[in-house]
């Protein structure tokens, strides 16, 4: 069994960026992904302590006519 070096996944031909590739787009994309992950982690970990810190002790239930996304973004 032989493997073709030019067709393998990690061959040099496949790992070198093509002409016109802008490497400066990588850091903003990585930052955006990390901010999303960090925001999800922050909300999941600090939601309860922060709500207690501002004086919320009992959860307020939404009515049955309120949908899922309205529950997430309601201000009243």
ABEGO torsion letter per residue (X at the ends): XBBBAAABAABAAAABBBBGBBAAAAAAAAAAAAAAAAAAAAAAAAAAAAAAAAGBABBBBBBAABBAAAAAABAX
